[in-house]
């Protein structure tokens, strides 16, 4: 039976991918909703942090609000300053010109309001609401149907609440509360009507972005966030985190029964490495358990908040059911860092801890090839192959799940946008959201009875692997990371003399996962990320992953008289680890800084 399943999965994975609509193809004039079809792309945008108090030419040490300094027209790259209106306006102009007619939906992972980083200008509730409303208006302006006075949207926008979108910062009480009510009103065009009551109750919802095929689930990670001291995890039935996880479980079960798939998204990612713990452990445990049991439903998970480009592997071997059910956690003294405390040094330490975690993952034995195993592998190699496959959860690495964390629009480094590609084989003529938006979607109600905790059923043994594990319709194929090099733009001699007129923004491709000769990822399945993580983690990289001309000279030189049985060894720098770090900081750091960071073990 297992052999037949492998053949079935291989057939699914081998299905040819329909050629996606190329960039630059404009929508036909006339009835836009009727003429739209799927492009196989969507936009992920996060952490805009709009600040109307930003002043070009001011000092970054004073939040870019006053003084004299190097604050640019479009933002202060590499600082803790927030985003000026000029950056927001130019970014949405660029999206309208370059992406509007090329994408199927938008994932917007929160933090639209500025930080509370200036004692002279303390944040207020009205400011937070104002900044969020500006972003809502921008999305509606860009993605509404042309010549439609009602402002109907052509594609769905799926937002979530960030830790800076509420007041006090990081604190979000049990709903209904003032913020769930405010966002329910602001996001009226984004939240399906039949889910608005549920949203007011807890700040979560889902949108059927491709009717009957794909939903994007907006998680309210404020109830999982370890820095939210108004709540206490996901164990006690009285906690909103518990109710949220129960709601998620019921929705995923409903989607399985309907034959649908889901992309999970939220603001704070489930970071759990080294001394970094973003979520309460009980919430992480349930989340990982749901990912394992509903691996046939979940396509992937997308987050923001941390402002650095990276990915997180959830290891299902870390699931401890006792931590879900009991009052004690398996982890002691978790970190309570929030994004304001994430300095370059702490981010470096966090990334190094990820690499350390990945170095302890099962390593494929030597006979393994890029796309499989050699047919004539010896018997012992075949035995090693079987052992390795068992260790990682089978040929699709189902022991793991992946969460992708996008860098931000706010220029902590450089402003970024991310465009994903996904497989639309067989879905080209599917009913689109714009044509089906008036059709109600079911929302399963979570029972409030005190039922005993029950582990959800896993996929049927006869089911093929889900789209997160095998390339098939709705599988994430790759993403293009765009960034705006503000340093170069501000230095451009064509900069206008008028200090109130911003420099036109240019988003350019930083890298593309599918066409990248370093990452070499044919898709964004879990197995692809597992392979990438193991390559990043290697202290002695394979020949193809060595940084050209870079021999590690930090090792102590061998004495002329060598000890018996020992020989000198050349240590090469790992170019995949260097690239991962360079991209984590959006290309902002110079080579010397990267070398220093890369040498940290």
Helices and strands as residue ranges (DSSP letters): H 2-13, H 32-35, E 41-45, G 60-62, H 85-98, E 105-108, G 119-121, H 125-143, E 156-159, H 178-186, G 193-195, H 196-202, E 205-210, E 214-218, G 221-223, H 240-258, E 261-265, E 272-273, E 276-277, H 281-293, E 298-303, E 310-315, G 316-318, H 321-325, G 339-341, H 344-359, E 368-369, E 372-373, H 379-392, E 400-405, E 415-422, H 433-436, E 476-484, H 486-491, E 508-512, G 513-515, H 526-537, G 543-545, E 546-551, E 572-574, H 575-584, H 591-598
